[in-house]
Structure formats: C-alpha cells, structure tokens
C-alpha cells in the first residue's frame, strides 16, 4: 500500500510528505555548497550519525506509513552518500590545525 490511511490521517501523511520534500531540498543545497565551496557546512558527527540513521531506515527498518515514504527514506540515503563523501574529502577543514586524521 502506497499510503497507510488506516493508521495515519491524510493530513498527517501530507505534513510528513511536505517535511520530507524540504529535507530533500536541504540535502541538495548542502551537496551544491559542498561542490561549490569545497567545505561541508554540517558538523562531522551530525553527518556520520545521520548517514548511519538513513542507512538503517532505508535498508533494515521499515515504516508503517506506506511504500511511498519508504522511497523517501531511500532518497535521503542516496543524497546522504554524497554528503558523507564530502566529509571524507573536506571534513579535515573542520578540525583544528593540530589534529591529525
């Protein structure tokens, strides 16, 4: 089933869908800024924990909100891959000069 209207109201599903679209937009803007400025404007710890969270929710766990939202989680995961790669490339710029990787 694409949307679980038994457990969730259409308003709840619509609000979550709008929030999900804004997160996708935020991820796209973060990726654009990584490419443009060669710097990740998100803390390293936040990127790492978010990447782990999105990996789990796109592969191991399943939402009861419906299949449409599962694809939303997968979209977040694929965008997170690019942000995580940005941390691997440019994350050292967030560390103090006396810190070695």
C-alpha positions as CSV (number, residue, x, y, z in Angstrom):
1,X,0.0,0.0,0.0
2,X,1.4,3.4,-1.0
3,X,-0.1,5.3,1.9
4,X,-1.3,4.0,5.2
5,X,-4.6,5.9,5.7
6,X,-5.8,3.4,8.3
7,X,-3.3,4.4,10.9
8,X,-2.5,7.9,9.7
9,X,-4.8,10.7,8.6
10,X,-4.3,12.3,5.2
11,X,-3.3,15.5,6.9
12,X,-0.5,13.7,8.9
13,X,0.7,12.0,5.7
14,X,0.7,15.3,3.8
15,X,2.6,17.1,6.5
16,X,5.2,14.4,6.6
17,X,5.5,14.4,2.8
18,X,6.0,18.2,2.8
19,X,8.7,17.9,5.5
20,X,10.4,15.1,3.6
21,X,10.5,17.3,0.4
22,X,12.0,20.1,2.4
23,X,14.7,17.8,3.7
24,X,15.5,16.6,0.2
25,X,15.8,20.2,-0.8
26,X,18.1,20.9,2.2
27,X,20.3,17.9,1.2
28,X,20.5,19.1,-2.4
29,X,21.6,22.6,-1.2
30,X,24.2,21.1,1.1
31,X,25.6,19.0,-1.7
32,X,25.6,22.0,-4.0
33,X,27.5,24.0,-1.4
34,X,30.0,21.2,-0.8
35,X,30.8,21.2,-4.5
36,X,30.9,25.0,-4.7
37,X,32.9,25.8,-1.6
38,X,34.8,22.6,-1.0
39,X,33.6,22.6,2.6
40,X,30.8,20.8,4.4
41,X,28.7,23.2,6.5
42,X,27.4,20.4,8.7
43,X,29.3,19.0,11.7
44,X,31.2,15.8,11.1
45,X,29.4,14.0,13.9
46,X,26.0,15.0,12.6
47,X,26.8,13.8,9.1
48,X,28.1,10.4,10.4
49,X,25.1,9.8,12.7
50,X,22.7,10.9,10.1
51,X,24.3,8.6,7.5
52,X,24.0,5.7,9.9
53,X,20.4,6.5,10.6
54,X,19.4,6.9,7.0
55,X,21.3,3.6,6.1
56,X,19.3,1.7,8.7
57,X,15.9,3.2,7.8
58,X,16.4,2.7,4.1
59,X,17.6,-0.9,4.4
60,X,16.9,-2.7,7.8
61,X,13.9,-0.9,9.2
62,X,10.5,-0.2,7.6
63,X,8.0,2.5,8.3
64,X,4.3,1.7,8.6
65,X,3.4,4.9,6.8
66,X,3.4,3.3,3.4
67,X,5.6,2.4,0.4
68,X,5.8,6.0,-0.8
69,X,7.6,7.0,2.3
70,X,10.0,4.1,2.1
71,X,11.2,5.6,-1.2
72,X,11.6,8.9,0.6
73,X,13.9,7.3,3.1
74,X,15.9,5.8,0.2
75,X,16.2,9.2,-1.5
76,X,17.5,10.6,1.8
77,X,20.0,7.8,2.0
78,X,21.3,8.3,-1.6
79,X,21.7,12.0,-1.0
80,X,23.5,11.3,2.3
81,X,26.0,9.2,0.4
82,X,27.2,12.4,-1.4
83,X,27.3,14.4,1.8
84,X,29.3,11.6,3.5
85,X,31.7,11.6,0.6
86,X,32.0,15.4,1.1
87,X,33.0,14.8,4.8
88,X,35.7,12.3,3.7
89,X,37.1,14.8,1.2
90,X,36.7,18.1,3.1
91,X,35.9,17.2,6.7
92,X,39.5,17.8,7.7
93,X,38.8,21.6,7.3
94,X,36.5,21.4,10.3
95,X,39.3,20.1,12.6
96,X,41.9,22.3,14.4
97,X,45.2,22.5,12.7
98,X,47.0,20.5,15.3
99,X,44.6,17.5,14.8
100,X,45.9,14.7,12.5
101,X,43.5,12.4,10.7
